[in-house]
Amino acid sequence: MNDITSIPQAIDLAARGQITLLDVREAGEVSASGTAKGAVHIPLGLLPLKADPKAPDYDRRLEGKPVAVFCAAGARAGRAVALLQQFGHQAVNIGGFGDWCGCGGPVQRG
């Protein structure tokens, strides 16, 4: 998973269905700007409940593939990666949503 070194690489892997994109921004941020096409949205504050396979609210969309995490600028994504790794997920911080958009990553709204 550490072989993702750039947003363009993440865009390509996401398009091929080889990674799960995870947006950890708050709901208001996502409503205002949209998110990466196909991304799972779990705000950072809810991630401990959703990323723990033993928790009743575990989100199975985090299973089976490496998780590429982004937020607005990259700081929350870094915290999310550490948390995901604690629960045994393969995860990498790909930075901010603006970086994704700046590299031509597809965006979905609504």
N, C-alpha and C positions, 0 to 999 in steps of 0.2 A: 504493500500500500504506500510505502514511502516513496515509490517511484513516480507519484504524481507531483510534478515539480512546477506546474503552471496551470493557469486557468484554461488555456486552449486545450491542454491535455485532458483536463476534467470535463470540458465541453464534449470532447470526442468520446470519452469513456461513458459519459451519461447518455449520449445519443445512441450508443451501442448497447445500453442497458447493463453495463458492467459495474456500475457503482450506484449507490443511493445518494442523492443529494439531500442534505438536511439544512433547512433554514431555521436558525434559532433566534431570529428577531421577534419583536413583539407584534401582536396582531395588527396594531395600528400602522406599524411600519410596512407590513406586507400589504395592507389595504391601500396605503398611499402609493406604493411603487410597484406592486406585483412581486412575483418571485421567479426563480429559475423554473423553466418548464419541467414539470414532473417532480419537483421538489416536495419532500415531506416537510410540513411546517410544525415544529414543536418549539415554543418559546423556551429559552434557556431555563427559566424558573420551573417549568414543568418537566424538564428532561430527567431529573432523578426518578420521577414516578414512571416515566415512559421508557427509559433505557434499561431498567433493571429487569432482567428476565424473570425474576421471582416476584415482581410486583403485580398486583391484580390489573393495573392499568398499562401493563407492558404493551408497547407498540410493535407488533410483529413486522412492520414494514422496515424495521432496522436490521432484520435478520438476513442472512444469506449472501450479502454483498458488502464490500468495503463501503464505508460511509464518508462522503466528502462534505464537510461542514462549512457553512458560511454565515455571516451576520452582516452588519452594516459596514464595519471596517476591519474586522478580524479578531478583535480582543475577546468577544464573547465566544466566537468559534473556537478559540484556543482553550477556553475553559470547558466548553462542551466536549472537545476531543479528549481532554484528560478524563472527564467523567465517563464518556463512552468506553474508553480503554479500561477504566476501572471495572466496568461491567463485562469486559471481555470482547467488546466490539473492535473491529479494525476501523480506525478513523484517522482522517487527516484534515487539517485546517487549510481551506483553499482561499481564505481571505474575506473580502467584502463583496456585497452585491453589486456595488459600483464597478468593481474589477470585472465581475462576470459580464455585466452589460457592456463595459468598455471593450471587451474582447469578442463581442458579438454573440454572447450566449443567449439562447432563446428565453423569452420571458412570457409568463402567463399572468393574466390579471383576473380578478374576480374569483 
